[in-house]
Amino acid sequence: MKYFKSQMKQLVENNPPLQKRLKEVMKEHELEQSFALKALYHSEVAAGGKYQAAYQALDAPK
């Protein structure tokens, strides 16, 4: 599975818990949004994370 910033942004926009977590990561680690998105991807999506299926669904052909 590959990281795509646009897909990660879309996933966060569609999930209020991820929006909250993104803000927490940005504040806690003093990161810009783009870096926080990538950190969130690795912690919550990649390698069997709880949002992996939702992220992969964004990649499916419409």
N, C-alpha and C positions, 0 to 999 in steps of 0.2 A: 504494500500500500504506500502510496506516495503523498506527500504533503502538498496541498494546493491552497494558497492563501485565500483565494476567492471562495473555495468550498468551505474552508474553515470559518470565514466570516459569515457565510450563509447559515452554517450550522449553529453558530452562536446567536445569530439574529432570531432563529427559530426556537431557541431553547432558553427561557428565562434563567434556569439554574446555571447554565454555562455563561450567560451574561454576567451574573453575579460573581461567578468564579473568576472570570476574566478580569473584572475590576479588582478583585482581591489579589490576584497574582500581580497585576500592574502596580498596585500600591505596595504590597509586601516586598516585592523585589525591585521596585523602582524601575520598571521596564516600560518601554514604549509599546504601543498596542501590537505592532507587528511581531515583536519578540515575544510578547506575552501570548499571542495567538499560537505561535510555534511551540512554546512551552506547554500550553494547554493541550495542544494536539498530542504531544508526546506523553503527557500524564493522563489524559482522559479518553483519547481516541485510539492511538496506535497500540499494537500488540495486545489486542483483546480488551481494550478499554470499554467502559460502559457505553460510550457513544459511537463505537466503531461501526455498528450496523447502520446507524443514521447517516454517518459520514459516507459510507460506501453507497448508500441509496442515492446520495446526491450525484454520484458518478454514473449512475445507471442511465442508459439512453431513454429519452422521453418518448 
